[in-house]
Amino acid sequence: MKKNVLVIAIGLVAMFGLSMAAFGGDPQIELTGVAGTNYGGYYTGIYDGTLNGTPAHFICDDATHEINVSDVWNTNTFTLAPGSTDVANTDNGQFTSSSMTPTYHYATAATNTSTIYTLCPGGTCSLQDSYDAVAYLAYQILSGAYTDNTRVSAIQYAIWEIMDGPPPGPGNNSAIAGLTMNDTGYWIYNALKNESNYSNPGIVFYSPDGFKITAGVPADVGLTAQEFISYNTPTPEPRSLALMGTVLALGALILGRQRLFA
């Protein structure tokens, strides 16, 4: 009896150790594909990739750097939660530990030609304000609420405009109330209007750890990777679940034999 219990305990410890290994360390992302949506020479919307080998969906908030399918990099993980682990307070996020800083150039939005509504405290967006606004926009795409090319592109460009300002996106790019959902400005306005205390525990930011691509397209290795955003990234990995099932089945078999021959 004691021997069998010891075998089970060893198996469970091994399973736990391997499962923790799957979760431990810096999550690794590989880009495996891009959506068909595009605008102005940029792919927009959801990208396909893997997170520690598990298929996942992402969008990027960094239009400054280029990546290609098969590129691989390690990441640091952040959320919107206030405190030492949120995106605004970390020292090694893409927009917090380099010369890259959000542009904030849409910190206020005009509702008409004479009235300016301040949408960020004091008229200036903080780093947390910008990430909150971007998380709001990311959810619109990652949740599958919008799939139309123009609308998805308008949302994606709003994200880029807030963070690092690429070329103009679809429609009117000014953050003015009353635009249509196919205008980049519409989404900038709504993101800044809704950013205050925006909370969505399903949104996760993956900022490059060391900022370098480690494998993939040879010309990209060593270059700066992009910061990605996901929503409800799947965990644990399937192989961890399979291992857990195998060990539990083995444990049940051993206990069954103990009862049979007692």
Secondary structure, 3 states (H helix, E strand, C coil): CHHHHHHHHHHHHHHHHHHHHHHCCCCEEEEEEECCCEECCEECCCEEEEECCEEEEEEECCCCCCCCCCCEEEEEEEECCCCCCECCCCCCCCCCCCCCCCCCCCCEEECCCCCEEECCHHHCCCHHHHHHHHHHHHHHHHCCCCCCHHHHHHHHHHHHHHHCCCCCCCCCCCCECCCCCCCHHHHHHHHHHHCCCCCCCCEEEEEECCCECCECCHHHCCCECCCEEEECCCCCCHHHHHHHHHHHHHHHHHHHHHHHCC
